[in-house]
Amino acid sequence: MCGNNMSAPLPAIVPAARKATAAVIFLHGLGDTGHSWAEALAGIRTPHVKYICPHAPIMPVTLNMNMAMPSWFDIIGLSPDADEDESGIKQAAENIKALIDQEVKNGIPSHRIVLGGFSQGGALSLYTALTTQQKLAGVVALSCWLPLRSSFPQAASNSSNKDMHILQCHGEADPLVPMVFGCLTVEKLKGLVNPANVNFKTYPRMPHSSCPQEMMDIKQFIEKQLPPIN
């Protein structure tokens, strides 16, 4: 799941309450683990959906003075013109595509999988969904941005997700990933997928975190994109 790091811990999983016919794969933010989001998603769970929250590998992060921490790829800076870890982002996306393939092997078709994430994890979920040939049910992108944005639309030319539904959420008081990143990202996304399927929600006074209203919006999106099947 994490390149050659065979010792990477297994994802945190919230199993479906009955037979799983759909899945949510959710990627945490920088310095976090899958456990915190597994706990949050357990609070809004839908009975037929399995929630998978993988853990990022530990690596030095340039932005944080090369301190080693869980990170999907290196972050050099948080300004719109900062250099990006292109090879790291692409490798991370391949790892997530392999995780999706694993669920398909487990019997859940990719079109019954929602990919999501928070901050760096949200960025990776957007990049992965826009560059994969696996048809997905949708993306939940929280407090994030689109990585390697200048590589689009070319990078999305083979994507199977031109009609994908995207729920993008951002706190209006985010000091770390300012809301302007969210606004620029949503405009870019509307040029890459059917703009009618891109829903951008913002939350007053919400910093770089989540809030109960956002969690309810995520629950409704998941229930709409992954309805029960008999």
N, C-alpha and C positions, 0 to 999 in steps of 0.2 A: 504494500500500500504506500510505503514511503521509499521508493527507489530500492536501494540495496540494503536498507536498514531493516533486517529481518526481525530485529528485536522491538520494533515499534509496537506499542501496546494496542490491543484490539480496541475497536471503537466502543464507546458507551452506547448501549442500545436500550430503547424503551420498546419492549415487544408489543405487538398488537394484542388487544384483549380477546379477540377471536382470530379466526384464520386471516393472516395478512394477505390482502389483495392489492396493497399499494404501499409505497415507502416514501419517507422524507429523509434525504441525506443533508445534514446541516453542518456547516463548517464554522468553527469558533474564530474569534479574533486573536490578534497578536498577544502572546504571553499567557493565553488561557488554555483550557483543555476542553474536551468534548463533554465532560461531566456536567458543567454548569448549564449548558444548553439542553442536555438530556433532561435535567431536572425541570427547566423552564417549559420544555415541550411536553413533558409528562403532565403538566398542569392544564394543557389545552388539547390533550390527546383525543383522537378519533378512533373508535374501536377496531376498525379493519386496517388501520395504518401502523406500520412499523417505523420507528424513528431511529436513525443511525447517525451518531455524532462522533466522527473520527477525531483522533488527536494528531495535531501537526508534529512533525519531527522537531527536535531541538537543534537550533543552529545560531551562529552569531548574527546579530542584526545591526547593520551599519547605523541606522537611525538611533539606536540605543547604545552607542559607543562600543559596538561589537560584543555586547553582552549576549551570552547564549540563552535562548528562551524558545518556547514552542512558536514556530513560525512556518507558514506554508511556503514562503519564499522571502528573499532578503528585501528589506525596504530601505532605500537609500535616503529618501526625503519625502515630505508630505506636501510639497508645493506642486502646482500643476505642471511645472516644467522640470521636475526632478528626474534624474536618471532612474531607469527601472531595471530590475533583474530579469531580463527577457528569458534567459535559459531556465532560470529557477521557476518562473511563472508557467512556462510551457511544460516543464517536467511535472510540476504540481498538478496541472490540468490533466496530464496523462494518468497520474496516480488516481485522480478522482474518476476519470473515465473507466479505469480498471475496477474501481469500487462499484460503479454503476453496472458494469458487465457481471460482476460477482452476484449482484442482486438479480439480474436477468437469469443467470444460471440457477439461482435459488427459486425461480418461478414467478418473479414479479417483472412484467414487461417494462421496458424503459418509459413507455408513454403513461405508465402508472407511477412514475417517480417524480417527485418535486425536489429540485436541488435548491439549497438555500445557504445563507451564511450571514455573519455579522462582521462588519468592518473588513479586515483583510480576507476573512472567510467569504464575505459577501462578494468582494471583488473577484475572488477565485471562482465562485459559483457562476457569476455572470460570464467571465471569460470562458470557462469550461462549456457552459450551455451554448454559447455563441459559436464555438469552434468544433463541437462534436457532431458526429453523424448519428448519434443516438437520439431518437425523438423523445423529448421529455414532456411531462405534464405541465411544467412551469418552473419559475424561479422566484424565490423570496430573497430580496437583496436589501439588507438592513445597514444603514449608516455607512455606505461604502461608495466605491467609484469603479469605473471600468478600466482595468489595467491595459497597457499597450494600446491605448485608444487610437493612435495614429496608424496601427496595423489594420484597422477596420475602414471600409467594409470588406476589403480583400480577405481578411482572416476568416470572415464568416461566409465566404462564397460557397463552401461545401456543407454548410450547416443544415441540419434537418429541422431547425427550430425557428423558421421565419414567421410562423404563426403562433409562437409560444406566448403564453400569458406570463407577465412579470408583475409582481407586487414589489415596488421599491418604496422604502420607508426611511425617513430621516428626521432627527431631532433639530428643531429650529435653533436650539442653543448649544449645538455641538461645537466645542472648542478645538477638537482634535482633527476631525474630518469635517470642515465647515460645510454648511448646507449648500453653498454654491457648487461644491463637488457633486452633490446629489442632483441639483438642477441641470448642470452641464451633462451629467451622465444620462439623465432621463431624455434630454434632447437628442443625444447621440443614439440611444437605444431606439427612439422612434424612427430613426432612419435605417435601422437594421432589422427590426421586426415590425409586424403590423402595429401601427401606432395606437390603434383602438384597443390593443391588448396590453398596453403599458399603463399601469395604475400607480401614480406617485402620491404617497400620503406623507404629510409632515405633522409634527407634534410640537405645539408651543411649549417652551421652557424645558423640553427634553434635551439633556446633554448627550454625551457619547455613550448611550446605554439604551435600555428598553423601558417600556412602560405598559401598564395593564391594557390601555386602549390599543396599543400596537399589537400586543399578544392576541387580543380578540380579533383584530383585523387579519392577523396571520392565520388564526384558526378558521375564520370564514373563507379565506382564500384557499386553504388546503382542502376544506370540505367541498368547495365548489369545483376545484380542479381534480379531486380524487373522490368522486362520489362512490358509495357502496355499490358493488355489483353482486347480483344474486347468483 
